[in-house]
Amino acid sequence: MQHLYLMRHGQSEANAHHIIAGSHDSPLSDIGRKQAAYAGDTAKQYLHFDLIVSSPMDRALETAQIIAERIDYDPERILTIESLRERHLGDVEGKDYAHAPQHNGNYEDAENVPGVEPIDDLLDRMHDVLNQLQARPEQNILVVAHNGCGRMLKVALRRGQPMDMYQQPRTENAIFYQLS
């Protein structure tokens, strides 16, 4: 039986400065690198990964590389999947969290933001990711991605509707979540 684990990247510079990064790259902060190292040390004690998969975005890929080094996994074997890029959040990208749309206290409800990637497209991308992973022979897979992708992966696994993403708890930085 295959087990999927999810981790959102460590704290990025954008996170540290309360900036909405979305599909723009933002490097890990020093705290984010420490979070990734701690996660790797924890994984070495309690988890075994046959495969590490990452978003190609710098903040996720660096997190995956740090974890790989800590668990003696060859960083060259990290599989990057383009579909794991964070959702494009349109006109709010690069702005302070205070400029984000609010819906029931959830600043990430971006459905009415000009230029935002449609939520149905995000769900389709996460279904594609799950199909790719479920076709693989590895049994214990770590997916390093982003908050929006992580929340939507949970919805995709449960065959939920796109707007169910906003019912999912926020995916915190550098914490392991078992998906399946």
Buried (B, 14 or more C-beta within 10 A) or exposed (E): EBBBBBBBBBBBBBBBEEBBBBBBBBEBBEBBBBBBBBBBEBBBEEBEBBBBBBBEBBBBBBBBBBBBBBBEBEEEEBBBBEBBBBBBBBBBBBBEBEEBBEEEEBBBBBEEBEEBBEBEEBBBBBBBBBEEBEEEEBEBBBBBBBBBBBBBBBBBBEEBEBEBBBEBEEBEBBEBBEBB
